[in-house]
Amino acid sequence: MQGNTQGPLAGVRILDMATVIAAPFSGTLCADMGADVVKLELPDGSDPLRGLSPVKDDLALYWKVTNRGKRGITLDVRKPAGRELFLRLLPDFDVLIENFRTGTLDRWGLDLATLQRANPRLTVLRLTGFGQTGPYAQRAGFARIFEAMSGFTNLTGDADGPPLHMNYPIGDMVAGLFGAFAIASAMAERRRPGNADMPGQDIDLSATEALFRVLEPLAVEYEQLGQIRQRAGNRATYTAPSNMYATSDGQWISLVASSGAIFRRLCDAIGQPALADDARFASNPARVRHLEALDAVLAQWFAAHPHAHVAQALEAYDIPFSKIFSIADIVDDPHFQAREAIVRLPDPDLGSIPAPCVVPRFSGHTPVPARSGPSVGEHNADVYCALGLTQADLAGLREAGVV
């Protein structure tokens, strides 16, 4: 078993047959917490994540970090022999993770009833773009699609410009977080007294709904106030000041000073204490109404000073701020270093590779550095021989393209 074997999910066994990012990330988060996760992929190693950048010399770096802490097997469940072997595997697992289009497993003869005949206690996480029901259930789901559909992308960009996507599939990661939360919730319910033999659950997770869930006030804002929140650049239109400002030496600073006490300290920090008593800026609602005037004052102050002066002044008055960090800044930052926020994953190709640390941290548990994501079929012998298959059996299955 790889990774943290002593975390709060130790003893939970997960079979991850999902592809690309969102659902596999759910399994990886559970592996971080001590679950034993086996990654199942097709024998040809055609998971798209193996080809997504970053790739170095044909080494799939994205795969290595996103599937860390997992053992890897290959199996083509579409073939009769593969389906039979898959059903033999299931009794050894508590959870199955899949992210195929709605109805795909049914067409392969692996509907929920068949899965739970093989293992009545099996919980199945189905992570799709739009859920198992509804008129869009059959649509393919990609991060940028459900970012657009959830309302998230409509909030990103300048007020007078087009909506913008991030250069990162944030929708996948949010869905993955909900997936891990769902698995942990199901396992917590099973661990309640008297529930050890409860039937497995079918978890229907829509990635679009997951991203919409974190946009919590939009619906009530629309219904009760008739407002449709729109893009506002780097400004927050619900609190002020909360924006990004450029220093004289070209650094960008994100600043938040929305409470009355912090705003008064900010006025002192920039040498304009009288601003705090200006009726336009005396409360957060007033500051929101007069955003343009307030931002003009702050932008002028930032533009007149280099980053070092700005940082010293804001730190002296305990103002929440940060320059905009790149990954290079994160690697060099003393706080990230002190927290060991970047860990080293043992890797057979590169020695070790950096990745984010386990989050959150539990007292009494010291995570063991997980190994990077497995190579194609790396643990076939370990997993299948535990079922009673021989090396000759495996050789025959390889020849037939089943594993």
C-alpha positions, -999 to +999 in steps of 0.1 A: +000+000+000+013+035-009+009+068+009-005+076+043-017+044+059-025+059+092-048+088+083-085+092+092-096+071+062-072+043+069-090+010+062-112+024+034-105+007+001-113+026-031-113+014-067-108+044-090-118+037-126-124+074-135-104+093-162-087+127-164-090+150-134-121+156-113-131+122-101-095+109-098-087+139-077-115+127-053-096+094-050-063+112-045-076+133-017-089+102+000-055+085-005-040+116+012-062+108+042-051+071+044-074+053+021-060+025+000-068+035-036-063+014-067-063+032-100-078+012-129-071+022-165-073+007-199-044-016-209-032+009-236-027+037-210-049+060-231-063+081-202-061+117-215-044+128-183-013+110-195-011+134-224-021+167-208+007+192-201+029+193-183+048+165-199+085+161-198+103+136-221+071+116-225+068+115-187+032+125-177+039+149-149+002+158-144-006+121-140+022+116-115+009+143-091-029+139-096-028+101-091-002+101-063-006+076-035-024+050-057-016+015-069-022+011-106-038-018-125-051-022-161-084-038-171-107-035-201-141-040-185-158-038-219-145-073-227-165-102-212-134-115-194-126-080-182-161-075-168-159-109-151-126-100-135-139-066-125-168-081-106-144-104-088-125-074-077-154-055-062-159-074-030-125-062-018-135-025-021-157-001-002-160+025-029-160+026-067-153+059-084-165+064-120-170+094-143-183+080-176-213+096-193-246+086-177-256+051-187-222+040-200-216+014-173-251+001-178-243-005-215-212-024-205-233-047-183-222-030-151-253-013-139-257-005-103-277-037-095-250-058-110-223-040-091-241-043-058-248-080-064-211-084-065-207-063-034-239-052-016-218-028+006-203-010-024-207+027-026-205+041-061-194+077-067-207+088-101-191+121-110-204+136-143-208+170-158-245+174-152-257+145-131-276+112-137-309+128-144-323+158-163-322+168-200-284+173-200-275+140-183-261+125-215-238+155-223-200+153-220-187+173-191-155+194-193-143+219-167-147+249-189-183+239-199-195+236-163-175+266-153-195+285-179-228+269-171-226+273-133-223+311-135-186+311-124-172+323-157-197+351-159-181+367-128-145+365-142-131+393-163-132+431-166-166+448-164-163+461-200-146+430-214-155+394-222-159+367-196-126+349-190-117+313-182-087+306-159-057+289-173-065+260-150-095+236-147-107+249-114-142+234-120-126+199-120-109+205-087-140+219-070-159+188-082-131+166-070-133+182-035-170+175-034-164+139-045-139+133-016-163+149+008-191+126-005-169+095+000-159+106+035-195+113+044-206+078+032-179+062+051-187+082+082-223+070+080-212+034+076-190+037+108-220+048+129-230+021+154-253-005+137-245+006+102-216-017+094-237-039+071-258-011+055-262-013+018-238+007-004-249+041-017-252+055-052-237+090-051-248+113-080-224+142-082-228+169-109-197+189-114-219+219-126-239+217-093-207+215-073-193+247-087-227+264-085-229+253-048-199+275-039-215+305-056-238+307-026-254+341-026-261+344-063-296+329-063-309+348-033-294+380-046-312+376-079-346+367-064-347+392-035-329+421-051-333+415-088-296+417-093-275+396-116-239+398-104-215+406-132-178+408-139-160+436-121-123+430-129-103+426-097-128+445-076-152+429-052-186+446-056-198+433-022-171+448+000-147+477-003-119+483-006-110+449-021-090+453-053-057+449-070-033+478-073+000+483-092+031+497-074+056+520-091+080+492-098+054+470-115+043+446-087+006+438-084-008+439-048-041+424-037-056+443-008-087+438+014-097+464+040-134+460+042-141+462+079-144+496+095-114+491+118-091+479+090-102+507+067-093+533+093-059+517+097-055+517+059-062+554+058-035+559+084-011+537+065-014+558+033-012+591+052-048+601+047-066+596+081-094+620+072-107+595+046-120+573+074-144+601+084-155+610+049-192+602+046-187+584+013-164+559+030-178+557+065-193+522+061-189+493+039-221+499+020-211+535+015-177+525+002-192+500-022-214+528-036-184+550-041-159+524-053-146+545-082-137+574-060-121+552-033-101+532-058-088+563-075-073+574-042-058+540-034-045+534-069-027+568-069-010+559-036+002+525-048+014+539-081+036+564-063+056+539-042+077+508-049+066+474-035+091+475-006+076+508+007+041+496+002+047+463+020+064+480+049+036+505+053+008+480+051+025+455+075+031+483+100-007+489+102-017+452+100-035+455+066-044+422+048-025+422+015-002+402-007+017+406-039+005+383-066+025+351-062+037+329-090+048+293-084+084+306-082+073+330-053+056+301-035+087+279-037+108+307-023+084+320+004+096+314+040+060+307+053+054+280+027+088+266+035+082+266+072+049+248+067+064+223+042+035+232+019+054+216-009+063+179-003+085+156-023+068+125-039+092+096-045+092+089-082+109+060-101+117+081-131+127+114-116+139+105-081+113+127-065+089+155-077+073+184-058+036+185-051+012+203-027+012+189+009-017+169+024-046+193+034-058+195+061-035+184+089-049+161+116-034+159+150-021+124+157-015+117+120+018+122+103+013+117+065+039+095+048+050+110+015+029+093-012+046+079-042+038+095-075+011+081-098+017+046-110+028+035-144+004+016-167-005-017-150+024-014-124+005-033-097-013-059-118+005-088-103+000-076-067-037-070-071-047-099-094-026-125-078-043-116-045-075-128-062-059-162-070-048-155-106-014-170-116+013-154-137+002-177-165-034-164-161-021-128-163+000-136-194-031-149-211-052-119-202-024-096-215-023-115-247-061-110-251-059-073-243-079-077-211-052-064-187 
